[in-house]
Amino acid sequence: MLYFIWDILVYFIETCVVLGEMSAKHVSFVRSLYKKILRLHENLPVDLKTVGDLYVKSEFKRHKNCSPEFVPEFLSQWKEYANNLENHSAGIADLGKTLPEQTLNEFSEDQILQLHELMQETTKPNTQFSIKDDS
């Protein structure tokens, strides 16, 4: 894991910021990661795909112009998410993972609120996709 984070950090330093502007290589990398995640969502149940697509689009849009110090961690976490989805699609791993208490304690108030909103969204009854038998 540390090796992967180091790779992301080196990538960021070498390619992301050139005189305060993002390089074409960085933009291409972020766009390909974004598209890969959306493609991997195709393998999820329709409810999870819908919530997942909306969340990914929102997060990438919100972080489009974020401070460069947040970019390596942002990319690292989304790359790990993509890897988890790939492993799930291949039948290697279950979907999702448990967050250790220490990780939760390190979250900011905004992150806790966002996690709570995501939990509410994913646990509420969703009749939009329900098919009722009329017989």
N, C-alpha and C positions, 0 to 999 in steps of 0.2 A: 504493500500500500504506500509506504514512504517513497519507494522508487517511482511509483506512478505519479504521486504528487510532485516529486522533484522534476519529472519529465514535463509536467504541465507548467511548472514554474519556469523552467529553462525555456520551454516553448514560448511562454508569455514574454519573457525578457528579450528573447531573440527576435520575435516576430510581431508582437502585438502593438507596441508603441514606437512609432518612428516620428520624432518631432511632434509628439502629442496627437498623432493621428493613427488610426488602426490600419495595419497593412492589409493588403488584399488576401494574403495567406491566412491571416487571423479571421477575417470575415468569412472566407471560404470554409475554414475549420468549424467555426461556430454554426454556419448555415448547414453544413453536412451533419453535424451532431443533432441539430434541431430536426432536420428531415428524417434522420435515422430514428429518433425517438418517436416521431409521428408514425413512421412506417411500422415500428414495433408495436405501437398501440393497436394496429389492425388485428393483432392476435388476441386482444383482450375482449372480455364480454362487452357488449355494446354500452352498458351503463358506465363501466370503468373507462372505456375508450373515450366517451364523451367528456367525462370529468377530467381525465388525463390530458386530452387535447386542449381543453380550455385552460387548464392549469399551466401546461408547458408554454402555450402561446402567451399567457399573461406574464409568466416569469421571465421569459426571454425578452419580451417587450419592455418590462420594467427595468431590466438590467442592461438594456442596449447601450445606455450612456452612463453606466455606473463608474465609480472611481476605479482606476486600474488595480488598486490593492485588493479588490474583491474578485477580480476576474479569475485568478488561478483556482480558488476554492469553488467558485461557481461552476467552472468548467469541470473540475474534478468530480464534484457531486453529481452533475448531470451525466458525465461519462460513466460513473459507477451505476447510476440508475439505468442507463442504456445497457450496460453489461448484465445487470440483474434481469432486465426484460429479456435479453437474448438467452440467458440461462434458463429462464422460465419457459420460453418458447421451445427450447431444445429439450425440455423435460429434465434438465439437470437440477433445477432448484424450484422451490415453491415461490409463489408471488408474494412480494413484500418482505419486510424484515422488522424485527423488534428494535426499537431505539433504546439503548442503554440509558439508565437514569442519569448518568454523568453527562451524556450528550444533551439530554433535555434540560439539565441545569445550566448548560452553557448557552442555551437559546436566549435571544433577546425577547423583549415583550412582544414585538411585532411578529417574530417567528412563532411564538406560542399562540398568539391570536390567529395567525394564518393556519397553523396546524389544527387548531380548534375548529375553525371555519371549514377546513377540508374534511375533518371528521364529521361535522354536522352534515355537510353536503353528501358525503358518501354513505351515511347511515339513515338518511330520511327516506321514507317511502317514495318511490318514483313511479307514478302511474303512466308517465309518458310512453314508456316502452313495454308496458304490460299488455298482454293479449288475453282478453276475457273470452271464455267459452259461452256462446249465446244459447246453448242447448239446455 
